[in-house]
Amino acid sequence: SLPIFQINGSRSTSTLLMLDGVPIIDSGNNGASQEPNMDSIAEIRVLTNSYQPEYGRNSGGAITVVSKSGSTRFHGSAYDYYRNEELNANNFFNNSTNTPRPVYRYRMSGWSLGGPMIVPKAKNLFHDKLFFFFSQELVGSKVPNATKLVTTPTALERQGDFSQSLNTNGALIKITDPLNNKAQFPGNIIPKSRIDPMGQAILNFFPLPNYVDPNPAKVYQYNFKDTYSGGWPRRQNMGRMDYNLSPSTTIYYRVMDDYSVLLSPYGNWVNGSANYNVTPIIWDRPARTHTIHATKIFSSTLVDELNLGKAFNGVYISPLDPSKVQRSLVGNLPQLYVSTVGEPGWLPSIGFAGSPVNSITPSQSNNLPEGLPCTAYVVQNNLSKVWKTHQLKVGVYFERNHKQQPASVAYRGSYAFNNDGNNPLNTGYGFSNALLGSVDSYTQSNNWPIGSYLFHDLEWYIQDNW
């Protein structure tokens, strides 16, 4: 879901965004589930305070959008906007780490067409009565994520040789033997007979070092650099059909489809503490709204409006390449519980706090795959009456909303090989702890709860302006 801006100091989650009378927000976080493209909008109103009772539901501001309709004449538009990294300069921080200018591409193309619906065999029935409008927008982008600089196990460390493992000051990190009164291993090398196969599989899972910082003060702070420009193709289709049943009765149907697939390697909440690109995460976010709107003019002073709507948006998150997050790649680390939902055969969380500094972690997949669909049904009716100097209005609003959202728990387990002095099996270094199988802590949820949240909202109002 996309955030909505704040109005008059209220939280962004308190703002109501409506398209043709139907809320287009995700009830999980009240973020916008859809954003109508500019060429599909006929009218927009931003209500900040003291607005009429008919605008309820949320406590903050209200943004109401009305879609375009066709008319008796054909009208259309087309546009194309384009950006490319060739038009950009590299930034200071990339230059300081010898990082090439990242891929940065953005393209927005769209078109619209509206007019009378021509039905040759029913000309008399639909002439000057049936109108259509359709718009489509396609957006494609490749935006660079922040460069990640982390410390990954060296080829020697994976074999138990820590004779060249240095701290940030360039001093040797002493690897101690927890079974020999914390004495340093001879030569700072762990004997092969002491190496735990699962621990070695964990270290071998990570990529080898690929970077040396040109700044001498930072040479020992990290040894691996990761850059990634994630693609984000989006498409929106909006169609509307208007029909004038009679001079006093009009009806329209409007549908809007959104297709959005974002590739994100790290930095989003579902990626957890992953600080390098194990495999990009797919954010598949389809959304669709339907609206049927009918207006009946009973007299010059009495008008009724009926609105029926359905809104759906889904967020489906999973690794682009599931083969890269299999538990077997880290030696099939044991788990206390095997979940009946999700993917228990995928990686657990793995961390090395304390040292090395900026330690690498793949802990992005404990909450994946994840689905967060949200469906809402809306019925709204407003009756307006002008009587002498009064403008009376009465209405009712009903919404049924259903949201599913899994809990964020370590249902595949969380292993910590931290450099922890309180751990009697500590060796003084996170990577050597893993190599010896010295686990500092392990946590796991005994299941993966998936919440099913259903709410009904019934509101009514009476207002009088005079």
Secondary structure as UniProt FT lines:
FT   TURN            8..9
FT   HELIX           12..14
FT   STRAND          16..19
FT   TURN            20..21
FT   STRAND          22..23
FT   TURN            27..29
FT   HELIX           38..40
FT   STRAND          41..47
FT   TURN            53..54
FT   STRAND          62..67
FT   STRAND          75..83
FT   HELIX           85..87
FT   HELIX           92..96
FT   TURN            97..98
FT   STRAND          105..116
FT   HELIX           120..122
FT   HELIX           123..126
FT   TURN            127..129
FT   STRAND          130..144
FT   STRAND          148..151
FT   TURN            155..156
FT   HELIX           157..159
FT   TURN            163..164
FT   TURN            168..169
FT   STRAND          176..177
FT   TURN            178..182
FT   STRAND          183..184
FT   HELIX           186..188
FT   HELIX           192..194
FT   HELIX           197..205
FT   HELIX           216..218
FT   TURN            219..221
FT   STRAND          224..226
FT   STRAND          229..231
FT   STRAND          234..246
FT   TURN            247..248
FT   STRAND          249..264
FT   HELIX           269..271
FT   TURN            272..273
FT   STRAND          281..284
FT   STRAND          287..299
FT   TURN            300..301
FT   STRAND          302..313
FT   STRAND          316..319
FT   HELIX           322..325
FT   HELIX           327..330
FT   TURN            344..345
FT   STRAND          349..351
FT   TURN            357..358
FT   TURN            366..367
FT   STRAND          370..371
FT   STRAND          374..387
FT   TURN            388..389
FT   STRAND          390..406
FT   TURN            411..412
FT   STRAND          414..416
FT   TURN            421..422
FT   TURN            424..425
FT   HELIX           430..436
FT   STRAND          441..443
FT   STRAND          450..465
//
